[in-house]
Amino acid sequence: MPGISFDRAAAYYDATRGYGEGSAERIRDAIVAYTGIGQGARVLELGVGTGRIMLPFIRAGYDVTGVDLSQAMMDRLLAQIAGDPGRAGYRVELHQADITALPFGDAAFDLVVAVHVLHLVDDWRAALREARRVLRPGGWLLIGHDSAPGDGRPIGGAAVPEPTLVRSQWLRLREELGVAQPAGRSNMWGSDRRLSDELASLGARVEERTLAAFQRPPITPREMFEHLRERMYSSDWQTSDDVHGELIRRMGAWFDQHIAAPDTPSATAGEFQVLSARWGDPG
């Protein structure tokens, strides 16, 4: 199975997963500084979606290619740039494709980026092999993920906002009810040690690095609860209606007892981290 299509999430994805103002640009600038790529470099994103990572690259004039299983997600990306004054000069290609079988020749790209996508793919090792195949010698593969207080990829010592507490409690309740991880995907995040071990076994020089700070837009605990109720996150799409109903019942009881400010918005701050890999001559 090639992965999970996010067609059903296209309309609300940016509202639930997007960064706050300036964060995506900081991430772009940090990637450019870390890799040293110039605007002549060819950049590929695996799972480009609505452009959460690549829009700042596109708007800055980089040569960007994106692949995704969901055409609806990529249509949202195109809609966002359709009215840009500089649209005619953008260098962007989008392909509806499987990241475990990329429709590109060998050594075609200088930078391959994969952010929050490998957990959606069953054969993640095939995706890594394909990323290596399409990279030129000395090119960069960056597997990125967000690390924020309370989200399972924590920053030590930081306070956990109440909306994140809601999401964390939801995950605990799923475990209590024995809800299985969704089928057809690896359910493995970018911080998983298996990724670095596999890349090393493929001969890569591997490094973990924090690149930039980010902020997510403010959200209230009640809004987060509604997102969960409406199954806006892919981990809940396969849960049966009966089990989902029981999750909502238990969550409601916990929410009433533990959330002090249900309608007060909080903005989550975190760090964008990468696992980088390079093969061949870096020159």
QUITA-V583178 format. One record per residue. RES is the residue in one small letter. PSI is psi in radians with two decimals (none if undefined). BURIAL is b if it has 16 or more other ideal C-beta (glycine too) atoms within 10 Angstrom, else e. D_FIRST is the distance of its C-alpha to the first C-alpha in Angstrom with 2 decimals. Layout:
BEGIN
{{RES/PSI/BURIAL/D_FIRST} {RES/PSI/BURIAL/D_FIRST}}
END
This chain:
BEGIN
{{m/2.21/e/0.00} {p/-0.39/b/3.85} {g/-2.90/b/5.74} {i/2.15/b/8.48} {s/2.43/b/11.03} {f/0.49/b/14.56} {d/-0.77/e/16.42} {r/-0.33/e/18.16} {a/-0.04/b/19.44} {a/-0.69/b/20.82} {a/-0.46/e/24.33} {y/0.04/e/24.83} {y/-0.86/b/22.64} {d/-0.58/b/25.60} {a/-0.45/e/27.91} {t/-0.35/b/25.89} {r/-0.05/b/24.44} {g/2.87/e/26.96} {y/2.79/b/29.65} {g/2.97/e/33.38} {e/2.26/e/35.68} {g/-0.31/e/35.88} {s/-0.78/b/33.08} {a/-0.62/b/30.55} {e/-0.66/b/33.44} {r/-0.69/b/34.35} {i/-0.77/b/30.86} {r/-0.87/b/31.03} {d/-0.64/e/34.48} {a/-0.68/b/33.53} {i/-0.76/b/30.63} {v/-0.77/b/33.11} {a/-0.68/e/35.78} {y/-0.76/b/33.58} {t/-0.41/b/32.16} {g/0.30/e/35.24} {i/2.59/b/33.43} {g/3.11/e/35.60} {q/-0.19/e/34.98} {g/-0.13/e/34.61} {a/2.60/b/31.43} {r/2.18/b/28.10} {v/2.31/b/25.62} {l/2.29/b/21.84} {e/2.26/b/19.86} {l/2.09/b/16.11} {g/0.95/b/15.24} {v/-0.48/b/18.76} {g/-2.30/b/18.62} {t/0.11/b/22.22} {g/0.37/b/23.79} {r/-0.69/b/24.66} {i/-0.69/b/24.98} {m/-0.31/b/25.60} {l/-0.79/b/28.19} {p/-0.58/b/31.03} {f/-0.80/b/30.15} {i/-0.83/b/30.14} {r/-0.35/b/33.41} {a/0.02/e/34.98} {g/0.15/e/34.51} {y/2.72/b/31.77} {d/1.77/b/29.70} {v/2.31/b/26.27} {t/2.40/b/22.98} {g/2.51/b/20.02} {v/2.56/b/16.38} {d/2.61/b/14.22} {l/-0.44/b/11.62} {s/1.94/b/14.52} {q/-0.57/e/17.57} {a/-0.67/b/19.52} {m/-0.79/b/19.38} {m/-0.55/b/20.58} {d/-0.62/e/23.20} {r/-0.67/b/24.59} {l/-0.86/b/24.96} {l/-0.65/e/26.84} {a/-0.59/e/28.99} {q/-0.52/e/30.06} {i/-0.07/e/31.46} {a/-0.62/e/32.78} {g/0.09/e/36.19} {d/2.37/e/36.62} {p/-0.57/e/39.91} {g/0.24/e/38.40} {r/-0.67/e/35.38} {a/-0.44/e/36.72} {g/-0.03/e/36.67} {y/2.55/e/33.15} {r/1.61/e/30.87} {v/2.31/b/27.37} {e/2.36/e/24.51} {l/2.38/b/21.29} {h/2.27/b/18.26} {q/1.88/e/15.31} {a/2.85/b/12.72} {d/2.20/b/9.56} {i/-0.14/b/11.14} {t/-0.01/b/9.60} {a/1.30/e/11.48} {l/2.45/b/14.48} {p/0.82/e/16.98} {f/2.74/b/19.98} {g/3.00/e/22.42} {d/2.59/e/23.25} {a/0.70/e/25.40} {a/-0.27/b/25.16} {f/2.66/b/25.29} {d/-0.45/b/27.67} {l/2.25/b/25.59} {v/2.25/b/21.88} {v/2.37/b/21.26} {a/1.94/b/18.28} {v/2.11/b/19.41} {h/0.80/b/17.61} {v/-0.57/b/14.11} {l/-0.45/b/12.81} {h/-0.27/b/12.85} {l/-0.06/b/10.19} {v/2.31/b/7.66} {d/-0.95/b/6.40} {d/1.29/b/7.70} {w/-0.47/b/10.74} {r/-0.67/b/12.93} {a/-0.66/e/11.45} {a/-0.72/b/12.03} {l/-0.71/b/15.51} {r/-0.68/e/16.24} {e/-0.70/b/15.57} {a/-0.77/b/17.76} {r/-0.73/b/20.39} {r/-0.72/e/20.35} {v/-0.08/b/21.14} {l/2.43/b/23.75} {r/2.74/b/27.34} {p/2.28/e/29.27} {g/-0.05/e/30.51} {g/3.05/b/28.01} {w/2.36/b/26.42} {l/2.14/b/22.97} {l/2.05/b/23.32} {i/1.91/b/20.83} {g/2.68/b/22.55} {h/2.72/b/22.83} {d/2.42/b/25.57} {s/2.10/b/27.85} {a/2.72/b/30.15} {p/2.18/b/32.38} {g/0.05/b/30.75} {d/0.21/b/27.10} {g/-0.23/e/26.04} {r/1.12/b/26.59} {p/2.81/e/30.33} {i/2.06/b/33.38} {g/2.42/e/36.13} {g/-0.12/e/39.19} {a/2.53/e/38.08} {a/2.54/e/38.63} {v/2.09/b/35.68} {p/2.66/b/36.04} {e/-0.68/b/36.14} {p/-0.62/b/33.06} {t/-0.60/b/31.04} {l/-0.67/b/32.77} {v/-0.84/b/31.48} {r/-0.71/b/27.83} {s/-0.71/e/28.46} {q/-0.65/b/30.15} {w/-0.77/b/27.29} {l/-0.66/e/24.96} {r/-0.72/e/27.72} {l/-0.64/b/28.04} {r/-0.75/b/24.35} {e/-0.74/e/24.99} {e/-0.65/e/28.20} {l/0.00/e/26.58} {g/0.52/e/23.86} {v/2.15/b/21.03} {a/2.66/e/17.81} {q/2.56/e/15.54} {p/2.49/b/12.68} {a/2.80/e/9.75} {g/0.28/e/6.11} {r/2.80/b/7.96} {s/-0.42/b/10.67} {n/0.65/e/13.51} {m/2.22/b/15.48} {w/2.96/b/18.07} {g/-0.28/b/19.86} {s/0.03/e/22.75} {d/2.29/b/20.94} {r/-0.47/e/22.90} {r/-0.52/e/19.99} {l/-0.88/b/19.30} {s/-0.64/b/22.89} {d/-0.73/e/23.07} {e/-0.74/b/20.14} {l/-0.72/b/21.68} {a/-0.67/e/25.03} {s/-0.40/e/23.82} {l/0.07/e/22.75} {g/0.23/e/26.35} {a/2.66/b/26.16} {r/2.09/e/28.99} {v/2.44/b/27.53} {e/2.48/e/29.26} {e/2.37/e/28.76} {r/2.41/e/30.75} {t/2.18/e/31.59} {l/-0.68/b/32.04} {a/2.71/b/33.21} {a/2.60/e/34.14} {f/2.90/b/32.56} {q/2.42/b/33.43} {r/2.61/b/31.50} {p/2.63/e/33.43} {p/2.52/e/35.53} {i/2.58/b/34.21} {t/2.76/b/36.04} {p/-0.67/b/34.98} {r/-0.67/b/35.24} {e/-0.69/b/32.92} {m/-0.75/b/30.32} {f/-0.71/b/30.78} {e/-0.65/e/30.31} {h/-0.72/b/27.04} {l/-0.73/b/25.83} {r/-0.67/e/27.43} {e/0.13/e/25.66} {r/0.86/e/22.16} {m/-0.16/b/21.95} {y/2.42/e/19.65} {s/-0.43/b/15.92} {s/-0.31/b/16.50} {d/-0.05/b/18.55} {w/-0.52/e/16.53} {q/-0.05/e/15.41} {t/2.36/b/18.89} {s/2.74/e/21.04} {d/-0.69/e/24.13} {d/-0.82/e/26.50} {v/-0.69/e/25.15} {h/-0.70/b/24.92} {g/-0.70/e/28.51} {e/-0.66/b/29.66} {l/-0.77/b/28.15} {i/-0.72/b/30.12} {r/-0.86/e/33.24} {r/-0.64/b/33.20} {m/-0.69/b/32.34} {g/-0.74/e/35.23} {a/-0.75/e/37.68} {w/-0.75/b/36.68} {f/-0.82/b/36.79} {d/-0.52/e/40.32} {q/-0.51/e/41.56} {h/-0.28/e/40.08} {i/2.03/b/39.63} {a/-0.57/e/42.98} {a/1.29/e/42.36} {p/-0.41/b/39.70} {d/0.30/e/40.54} {t/2.09/e/41.19} {p/2.56/e/38.61} {s/2.45/b/37.49} {a/2.21/e/35.87} {t/2.28/b/33.67} {a/2.54/b/34.37} {g/-2.91/b/32.17} {e/2.40/b/31.22} {f/2.07/b/28.53} {q/2.64/b/27.55} {v/2.63/b/25.73} {l/2.00/b/24.60} {s/2.60/b/25.73} {a/2.45/b/25.21} {r/2.53/b/27.29} {w/2.61/b/27.67} {g/-2.91/e/30.70} {d/2.10/e/33.91} {p/-0.09/e/33.94} {g/none/e/36.82}}
END
